Amino acid sequence: MPSVSNGLSKYQLRLLSLANRPVSVGQFVKPVSPSLAEGESEMTIGFLLGQAGFASVGMLFWMAAAAIPIVLHLLKRRHRLVVPWAAMRLLQQVIQRQSRRARWQQWLLLAMRTSIPVLLALALAGPSRSVPSDRTGIDAIRSNKVWIFVVDTSYSMGYQSQDLTRLERAKQRISQLTSNSDQGDAFALIVLDQPSRAIIVQPTWDKQRLLSEVLRLQTSSAGCDLLSALTITDQLVANCLHDDLLPDNIEIVILTDLGTDAWLPAISGSAATLLEKLHRSGTLTIESITDSNPANLAIEDVRLSSARAMVGNSIQVIVTIASYGQAVQDLPVQLQIGGQTVAEQSVDIGADQRQELRLLVRLDQPGEHHMSVSIPSDNLKIDNRIDRIVLAEADFRTLTVENQPKTVNPWQLALRPSLATELSPGPTDLSSVSVLQWSAMPASRWDLL
């Protein structure tokens, strides 16, 4: 069974860096880009406008179309010839009042005609909200990102510490990163499972959709396939880089407990190659969701000391327990029959050791009984319990076949000793017949022949 430990060692994490790059808790650090201060003078106005919040700067040139209504207005102005007429002087005041009102209507209509191409050009340019920054100059310009979250949902992520499982802590970390992200960032979600799969394969700008999908994640009963998860992530990165609507800045965050069974292959081989490729494609961060000095016990096997359980007789239940992690002392192991605890024993086991416990149980009723052995106080629940169905029989039917049956023979004495121990009950239904008699009997009547 894979171990639930504190992840890879420091030496293995150094190998995982693949190129002796700075590594902090399994984190790939992308080299910082050179400063653009020296080349700021060479940047065009179009580039600065694009970085300031317009996706398509070229569309802004269509704002020049706003001059068309003005030019038409100037060309179509009517030139009037004023001819004094005595009979119309009485209406001059009325005409002047109406002309002022018509002039305002014409100016308003011209403003509306001019604003239409301006607003259309701004809309096609794709404006975005700028985020204030404490930095100045070109360093204050921040481009949007595509966040690709890879979440480990293997069974070991169910390890509970301080009332939170590792998966719940990973969910909280994603929520924190999402709330601190910039307006315009896109998000994708991949589950590191067996098999791994993409939950949000097409990056979305909807943060609530991402968070709702994250909240629905549950731990599985298996390990994780790291290679398939990295393959899906690599394909998703390639799709993002070829999509003109998505930012080119890729941020990959893998949240995992760094279980050795899954991450040891990442030191070399195909997984290591994909990690290096993802590191070159964007910023790759591996966040370790582990605990200090974790301790985990697992029940590996439960078996009975006898093949059959007899009603009214005790039988031993042999439990094999393995320790993954630190040593454990005085941890109770419970045996239940039909939901009732009938036996309990504490276990003291060293780090990475195995131990057998023997619990005594007695079945007083014939038939099938549901038996479960569990370690209720352990931090990882999925490997803490094994269930069995035990059949208790009132009679153990045995038939001996002889050439000449006798009242008492050595076979009967051997199968039903007068001093039978409690743990080795003899048959309660023992018969002896001749070969001729046996040929006429159905064999299904007997448990042992």
Helices and strands as residue ranges (DSSP letters): H 10-16, G 37-42, H 45-53, G 57-66, H 67-75, G 86-91, H 92-124, G 137-140, E 145-152, G 155-158, E 160-161, E 164-165, H 166-179, E 186-192, E 197-204, H 207-215, H 226-241, E 249-256, H 260-263, G 264-267, H 270-281, E 283-288, E 295-304, E 309-310, E 314-325, E 328-337, E 340-349, E 354-362, E 367-374, E 385-393, E 397-402, H 410-415, E 429-434, H 435-438, G 443-445
